[in-house]
Amino acid sequence: MGKKNNTQMDDMIFHNTELLLRNYRDVVWSLEVSVFHANTSFLEEYGSSLEDFLEMSYVAGMDVDVSDVAARIKSINRSRNMLRIIDSAVELLRKKHRKGEIYYWTLYYSYLSPQELENVEEIVEKLSNYAKDMSRRTYFRKRDEAVLQLGRLLWGYTTKECMEILERFVPE
């Protein structure tokens, strides 16, 4: 893969990952609201929460085939699974990458924390607990590096990039 292709791929990965991360808090909020509404309506209709209803249905051997219930459950599960994939990739980055800890906290304060921080200065201040000499410029550089590395995990670019090297050492 040529250097130009690598740069184009990195640009695409970066922008897709950044867009995903910018929407992370909204997806988490949306999921919580959906679960709240599902539980509220189940409590009104069936006298129990959605989770309790499903557990009782399972224990009783009932086949739950209510289309509205199935649609809500499917939507909630899809969102939960997407968040689990992102969270797992962030944890893998944190644990296995040589710069994982600072990347983790940079992503956390920039995109993942439950409450969005007011401004870049507040993020830089929080990050100074994890990295000395943290400046605005360093923050933006670390944030961009962390987004790119997370994107490589999520979209699989690192695997494609390494296939040629792997084939040299382990020919088929």
N, C-alpha and C positions, 0 to 999 in steps of 0.2 A: 504494500500500500504506500503510495507516494506521500511526501510531506504535505502537499496541497490537499490531498484527500483526507489525511489525518486532521488537518486544521478544519476543514469543512465538517468532518464528522464531529470533532470536538465542539464546534460552534452549534451544531444541531443538538447534540447531547446537552450542552450547557443550557441552551434556551428552553428545551423541553423540560429539563429538570428544574430550572428556575421557575418556570410557569407552574409546574406541579407543586413546588414548595410554596410559592406565593398563595396558592389556594388551599394549603394544608389546614390552616386554622378554620377556614370556612367549611371545609369538608367535615372536620371534627365537630364543629358547632352544628352543622346540618344533621349529622348522624345522631348527636345527642338530642336534638329537637325531634327527629323522627322516632327515636326510641321512646322519648317522653310522650309524644302523641299516640303512638301505638299502645303504650302501657295505659294511658288515660282512657282511650276508647275501649280497650279490652276490659279494663276495670269497670267501666260503665255497662258494657254489653254482657260480660261473662262473670263479673265479680272477682276477677283475679288479674294479675299482671300477664303480659304476653308470655314471659318466660315460665311462669307458673302454669298458664294454660297449656303451653306446649309440653311441659313436663307431665301434667295430668293426662293429656291426650296420649302421650307416648306410653305411660304406665297403663292406661286403660285400653291400649291397643287401637285407639281411634285413628282413622285415616282422615287427617285434616285436609280437606279439599276445597276450602273456601277461597275463591280466587282473590279477593281483596286481602285476606290474610297471607296467602302465598306471595302476592305481589309485594306487600310490605316487608315480609321476611326476606324475600329475595333481594330487595333494594338495600335493606339494612346489612345483610350479609355481604353483598358486593362492596359496599362502602367500608365495612369492617376489614374485609380481606385486602382492599387497596391500602388502607392505613397500616395493616400488619406488614405488608410488603415493604412499604416505605420505612416503617419503624425497624424492621429487621435489617434492611440495608444500612440504615444509619448506625445501628448497633454493630454490625459487621465492620463498617468503616471505623468506628470508634475503637473496637477491640483489635483489629488486625492491621490497619494502616499505620505506618511509622509516625504519621502526624495525626493520628486518629483522635486523640483527646482534644486537641485544639480545634480540629475540624468539627467534632461533635458539638462543642460548646458554641462555636461560631454559627453552625446551622441551628442549634437550639434557640439561641437568643435572636437570630435573624428571622426564623420561619416557624419553629416548632413549639415554642413556649406557649402556654395557654393564653397569656396576655401579651399582646404586642407591645414592645417597648416604644417609648415616645420618639426617640431619634437615634441617630448613629452614635452620638456622644454617650448616650446611656448604654448602648451595646458595647462600645469600646471600654467603658468603665467596668462593666460586668466581666468582659473578657480579660481585663488586666489582672484578675484573680488567677487566671490560668496561663497567661503568657506575659513575661516582662516586656517592656518597651512596646506595648500595643498602642499604635497610633491609628488615626483614621485611614491612612494609606495602607498600613499593614492589615487592618481589618478588611478593607475591600479586596486586597490581594488574597488573604486567607479565605474569605467568603467565596470568591470566585473559584479558588482551587478546590475548596470543599464541595461546592456545587458540581464541579466537573467530575471529581472523584466519585461522588454519590451517583451521578448520572452514568458513569461507566459501569458501576455496579448494577444499577437498575436496568439499563438498556443493553448490557452485555458487550460493550465495545472492547473492553480489556481482553475478553476471551478471543474475539476476532483478531485483535491486534497481535496476540501472542501465538496464534495458530501456526504461523510460518516458522517461528522460532522453535515451537514444540515439535513440528514435523522434522526439523533438522536433527533433534536429539532422539526422537522416537519415531523413526520412519515406519510406515504401515507395512 
